[in-house]
């Protein structure tokens, strides 16, 4: 893990780099490379929510979700451990983690937690996963957890399948919250159909938002176990059966500048395997991972955090790039490698991530 003092020193320097530097992109015309200066407020792969229509200039505070941990809403023993754990995000669950005969108990417990503000000092995000719309339990969940002045800031919708479901959710939230409140929304992709329709479903969320729906889509979670069941795949520790689906998933999410949360690593006793899969997910472009046990939190959050060495490398690369731009020089080498624009963007992404995690 990063040392606190060193991390703060690096991040302070990162802020200066992000403030003072300019981002350049290449456009290709007639075989020539033209360098175009771009305002730093519209960085490629910026980790703030950015919509493509009327809300395209809106910037929201980034909520880190490196380790996203499920806590059954009916289990007070596990709920009471939340303040002692340090996951970025906790999901109070009404869905798969709760037996059918404990659903009412779970939603009532969650309602009590927010009504009484039981964890006021918690720095982690405290969110809620309701049951799927097709289960006929979603309406009851929403009516319970969104009742009163204190309710979760983030809602998770599992098994997103159709535009009609999203229309229903928008109407239900408006009925319960009115137009004065806005809730963060994270949706789950858990079937072959949902994965193939992912682009259209995300775009429909943005359309509903432009029409005044009281939610802001911030991320997408890959529900790998339901997905495997849907396509008849067998889960393996290496997750080779999910390689294509994970790559497609993260591509769709990042195309809309959304957080992409990777699959659960089921064997919580296999820490080495968890770390390998977490690093793999981070390298693929995922921003976080679902966890099911406290022992997984630190490993996952380390894997999805930039190392001090990476931050120093990124800062030095950007400084070197800017020096070459000011001197009028073109291509250059850095640490023995030729530098092109994709590598520069990677460096900026690393620094932006460090800044986001320090907010």
KAJOJO-V798682 format. One record per residue. N is the residue number from 1. SS is DSSP state (h for helix, s for strand, l for the rest). PHI is phi in degrees with one decimal (999 if undefined). Layout:
n->N ss->SS phi->PHI
n->N ss->SS phi->PHI
This chain:
n->1 ss->l phi->999
n->2 ss->l phi->-76.4
n->3 ss->l phi->-68.5
n->4 ss->h phi->-60.0
n->5 ss->h phi->-63.8
n->6 ss->h phi->-63.4
n->7 ss->h phi->-60.2
n->8 ss->h phi->-64.6
n->9 ss->h phi->-63.0
n->10 ss->h phi->-63.1
n->11 ss->h phi->-64.1
n->12 ss->h phi->-59.7
n->13 ss->h phi->-69.1
n->14 ss->h phi->-59.3
n->15 ss->h phi->-58.3
n->16 ss->h phi->-64.2
n->17 ss->h phi->-63.8
n->18 ss->h phi->-69.7
n->19 ss->h phi->-76.0
n->20 ss->h phi->-88.2
n->21 ss->l phi->-84.1
n->22 ss->l phi->-113.8
n->23 ss->s phi->-100.4
n->24 ss->s phi->-116.2
n->25 ss->s phi->-124.9
n->26 ss->s phi->-103.9
n->27 ss->s phi->-121.4
n->28 ss->s phi->-103.9
n->29 ss->s phi->-142.6
n->30 ss->l phi->53.6
n->31 ss->l phi->82.4
n->32 ss->s phi->-101.9
n->33 ss->s phi->-97.0
n->34 ss->s phi->-105.0
n->35 ss->s phi->-95.7
n->36 ss->s phi->-117.2
n->37 ss->s phi->-77.5
n->38 ss->s phi->-124.4
n->39 ss->l phi->-59.9
n->40 ss->h phi->-66.7
n->41 ss->h phi->-76.1
n->42 ss->h phi->-123.6
n->43 ss->l phi->-62.6
n->44 ss->l phi->-61.7
n->45 ss->l phi->55.7
n->46 ss->l phi->-69.0
n->47 ss->l phi->-91.6
n->48 ss->l phi->-108.4
n->49 ss->l phi->-66.8
n->50 ss->l phi->-135.6
n->51 ss->l phi->-88.9
n->52 ss->l phi->-95.2
n->53 ss->l phi->-114.8
n->54 ss->l phi->-66.8
n->55 ss->l phi->-101.6
n->56 ss->l phi->-65.1
n->57 ss->l phi->-97.7
n->58 ss->l phi->-77.1
n->59 ss->l phi->-122.8
n->60 ss->l phi->-112.9
n->61 ss->l phi->-61.1
n->62 ss->l phi->-71.9
n->63 ss->l phi->-105.2
n->64 ss->l phi->-62.4
n->65 ss->l phi->-139.8
n->66 ss->l phi->-73.1
n->67 ss->s phi->-104.3
n->68 ss->s phi->-115.0
n->69 ss->s phi->-107.2
n->70 ss->s phi->-85.4
n->71 ss->s phi->-132.1
n->72 ss->s phi->-58.6
n->73 ss->l phi->-69.3
n->74 ss->l phi->-98.1
n->75 ss->l phi->-111.4
n->76 ss->h phi->-67.1
n->77 ss->h phi->-60.4
n->78 ss->h phi->-77.1
n->79 ss->h phi->-59.9
n->80 ss->l phi->-69.5
n->81 ss->l phi->-85.9
n->82 ss->h phi->-53.6
n->83 ss->h phi->-61.9
n->84 ss->h phi->-89.9
n->85 ss->l phi->-105.3
n->86 ss->l phi->-123.6
n->87 ss->l phi->-69.0
n->88 ss->l phi->-61.2
n->89 ss->s phi->-142.9
n->90 ss->s phi->-115.8
n->91 ss->s phi->-108.6
n->92 ss->s phi->-74.4
n->93 ss->s phi->-101.0
n->94 ss->l phi->-107.3
n->95 ss->l phi->-97.6
n->96 ss->l phi->-62.0
n->97 ss->l phi->-80.9
n->98 ss->l phi->-128.3
n->99 ss->l phi->-63.8
n->100 ss->h phi->-60.0
n->101 ss->h phi->-85.4
n->102 ss->h phi->-118.5
n->103 ss->h phi->-61.6
n->104 ss->h phi->-63.2
n->105 ss->h phi->-60.2
n->106 ss->h phi->-63.4
n->107 ss->h phi->-66.5
n->108 ss->h phi->-70.4
n->109 ss->h phi->-63.1
n->110 ss->h phi->-64.0
n->111 ss->h phi->-58.4
n->112 ss->h phi->-63.8
n->113 ss->h phi->-58.2
n->114 ss->h phi->-79.7
n->115 ss->h phi->-61.8
n->116 ss->l phi->-93.7
n->117 ss->l phi->46.8
n->118 ss->l phi->-70.0
n->119 ss->l phi->-124.4
n->120 ss->l phi->-67.3
n->121 ss->l phi->-92.7
n->122 ss->l phi->-67.8
n->123 ss->l phi->-86.7
n->124 ss->l phi->-76.6
n->125 ss->s phi->-70.7
n->126 ss->s phi->-118.8
n->127 ss->s phi->-121.9
n->128 ss->s phi->-135.2
n->129 ss->s phi->-104.4
n->130 ss->s phi->-86.0
n->131 ss->l phi->-75.2
n->132 ss->l phi->-65.0
n->133 ss->h phi->-62.8
n->134 ss->h phi->-70.6
n->135 ss->h phi->-77.4
n->136 ss->l phi->68.5
n->137 ss->l phi->-106.4
n->138 ss->h phi->-61.6
n->139 ss->h phi->-61.5
n->140 ss->h phi->-64.2
n->141 ss->h phi->-61.9
n->142 ss->h phi->-62.8
n->143 ss->h phi->-63.1
n->144 ss->h phi->-78.8
n->145 ss->h phi->-77.1
n->146 ss->l phi->-102.5
n->147 ss->l phi->-83.6
n->148 ss->l phi->96.7
n->149 ss->l phi->-74.2
n->150 ss->l phi->-108.9
n->151 ss->l phi->-146.5
n->152 ss->l phi->-63.0
n->153 ss->l phi->-82.5
n->154 ss->s phi->-130.9
n->155 ss->s phi->-121.3
n->156 ss->s phi->-110.2
n->157 ss->s phi->-107.4
n->158 ss->l phi->-80.6
n->159 ss->l phi->52.8
n->160 ss->l phi->-67.7
n->161 ss->l phi->-127.2
n->162 ss->l phi->-137.2
n->163 ss->h phi->-65.4
n->164 ss->h phi->-62.2
n->165 ss->h phi->-62.1
n->166 ss->h phi->-67.0
n->167 ss->h phi->-61.2
n->168 ss->h phi->-61.8
n->169 ss->h phi->-61.2
n->170 ss->h phi->-60.2
n->171 ss->h phi->-66.6
n->172 ss->h phi->-67.0
n->173 ss->h phi->-65.0
n->174 ss->h phi->-65.2
n->175 ss->h phi->-65.0
n->176 ss->h phi->-87.2
n->177 ss->h phi->-105.4
n->178 ss->l phi->73.6
n->179 ss->l phi->-102.8
n->180 ss->l phi->-86.7
n->181 ss->l phi->-114.6
n->182 ss->l phi->-139.6
n->183 ss->s phi->-114.2
n->184 ss->s phi->-72.6
n->185 ss->s phi->-122.1
n->186 ss->s phi->-125.7
n->187 ss->s phi->-112.5
n->188 ss->s phi->-108.4
n->189 ss->s phi->-106.8
n->190 ss->l phi->-136.6
n->191 ss->l phi->-146.0
n->192 ss->h phi->-61.8
n->193 ss->h phi->-61.8
n->194 ss->h phi->-63.3
n->195 ss->h phi->-66.0
n->196 ss->h phi->-67.0
n->197 ss->l phi->-97.0
n->198 ss->h phi->-56.6
n->199 ss->h phi->-58.6
n->200 ss->h phi->-66.5
n->201 ss->h phi->-68.7
n->202 ss->h phi->-64.1
n->203 ss->h phi->-61.4
n->204 ss->h phi->-66.8
n->205 ss->h phi->-59.2
n->206 ss->h phi->-63.7
n->207 ss->h phi->-62.2
n->208 ss->h phi->-62.9
n->209 ss->h phi->-62.3
n->210 ss->h phi->-63.8
n->211 ss->l phi->-86.9
n->212 ss->l phi->103.2
n->213 ss->l phi->-59.0
n->214 ss->l phi->-82.5
n->215 ss->s phi->-142.6
n->216 ss->s phi->-125.4
n->217 ss->s phi->-70.6
n->218 ss->s phi->-117.1
n->219 ss->s phi->-163.7
n->220 ss->s phi->-135.1
n->221 ss->s phi->-115.5
n->222 ss->s phi->-90.7
n->223 ss->l phi->-86.9
n->224 ss->h phi->-69.6
n->225 ss->h phi->-69.7
n->226 ss->h phi->-64.6
n->227 ss->h phi->-64.2
n->228 ss->h phi->-61.4
n->229 ss->h phi->-62.9
n->230 ss->h phi->-67.3
n->231 ss->h phi->-97.8
n->232 ss->l phi->78.5
n->233 ss->l phi->-87.6
n->234 ss->l phi->-104.3
n->235 ss->l phi->-69.6
n->236 ss->l phi->-125.3
n->237 ss->l phi->-58.2
n->238 ss->l phi->-82.4
n->239 ss->l phi->57.5
n->240 ss->h phi->-64.9
n->241 ss->h phi->-71.3
n->242 ss->h phi->-114.6
n->243 ss->h phi->-58.3
n->244 ss->h phi->-63.1
n->245 ss->h phi->-64.2
n->246 ss->h phi->-66.7
n->247 ss->h phi->-66.1
n->248 ss->h phi->-64.5
n->249 ss->h phi->-58.7
n->250 ss->h phi->-68.0
n->251 ss->h phi->-64.8
n->252 ss->h phi->-62.7
n->253 ss->h phi->-62.4
n->254 ss->h phi->-72.4
n->255 ss->h phi->-61.5
n->256 ss->l phi->-107.2
n->257 ss->l phi->56.8
n->258 ss->l phi->-104.1
n->259 ss->s phi->-67.3
n->260 ss->s phi->-120.0
n->261 ss->s phi->-103.7
n->262 ss->s phi->-82.0
n->263 ss->l phi->-67.3
n->264 ss->l phi->-77.9
n->265 ss->l phi->-96.5
n->266 ss->l phi->-65.6
n->267 ss->l phi->-80.0
n->268 ss->l phi->-69.7
n->269 ss->l phi->-84.5
n->270 ss->l phi->-92.1
n->271 ss->h phi->-69.8
n->272 ss->h phi->-64.2
n->273 ss->h phi->-64.3
n->274 ss->h phi->-61.0
n->275 ss->h phi->-64.5
n->276 ss->h phi->-60.5
n->277 ss->h phi->-69.0
n->278 ss->h phi->-66.1
n->279 ss->h phi->-61.8
n->280 ss->h phi->-59.3
n->281 ss->h phi->-63.0
n->282 ss->h phi->-62.2
n->283 ss->h phi->-67.5
n->284 ss->h phi->-76.8
n->285 ss->l phi->116.6
n->286 ss->l phi->-66.8
n->287 ss->l phi->-101.5
n->288 ss->s phi->-170.1
n->289 ss->s phi->-147.6
n->290 ss->s phi->-75.7
n->291 ss->s phi->-128.9
n->292 ss->l phi->-124.4
n->293 ss->l phi->-146.7
n->294 ss->h phi->-54.9
n->295 ss->h phi->-66.6
n->296 ss->h phi->-88.4
n->297 ss->h phi->-61.7
n->298 ss->h phi->-62.3
n->299 ss->h phi->-61.9
n->300 ss->h phi->-66.6
n->301 ss->h phi->-68.1
n->302 ss->h phi->-66.9
n->303 ss->h phi->-64.4
n->304 ss->l phi->-99.3
n->305 ss->l phi->-114.7
n->306 ss->l phi->-71.5
n->307 ss->l phi->-74.3
n->308 ss->h phi->-58.8
n->309 ss->h phi->-62.7
n->310 ss->h phi->-64.6
n->311 ss->h phi->-66.0
n->312 ss->h phi->-64.1
n->313 ss->h phi->-58.8
n->314 ss->h phi->-64.9
n->315 ss->h phi->-64.5
n->316 ss->h phi->-66.0
n->317 ss->h phi->-63.0
n->318 ss->h phi->-64.3
n->319 ss->h phi->-62.7
n->320 ss->h phi->-65.8
n->321 ss->h phi->-62.0
n->322 ss->h phi->-64.8
n->323 ss->h phi->-63.3
n->324 ss->h phi->-68.7
n->325 ss->h phi->-64.5
n->326 ss->h phi->-68.0
n->327 ss->h phi->-84.3
n->328 ss->l phi->84.0
n->329 ss->l phi->-82.7
n->330 ss->l phi->-93.1
n->331 ss->l phi->-63.4
n->332 ss->l phi->-150.3
n->333 ss->s phi->-107.0
n->334 ss->s phi->-140.7
n->335 ss->l phi->52.8
n->336 ss->l phi->84.9
n->337 ss->s phi->-122.8
n->338 ss->s phi->-71.2
n->339 ss->l phi->-102.6
n->340 ss->l phi->-123.6
n->341 ss->h phi->-64.3
n->342 ss->h phi->-56.3
n->343 ss->h phi->-68.3
n->344 ss->h phi->-63.3
n->345 ss->h phi->-63.7
n->346 ss->h phi->-60.2
n->347 ss->h phi->-63.2
n->348 ss->h phi->-67.0
n->349 ss->h phi->-61.6
n->350 ss->h phi->-62.5
n->351 ss->h phi->-68.1
n->352 ss->h phi->-66.8
n->353 ss->h phi->-62.9
n->354 ss->h phi->-61.9
n->355 ss->h phi->-64.5
n->356 ss->h phi->-62.8
n->357 ss->h phi->-70.3
n->358 ss->l phi->-93.5
n->359 ss->l phi->-67.3
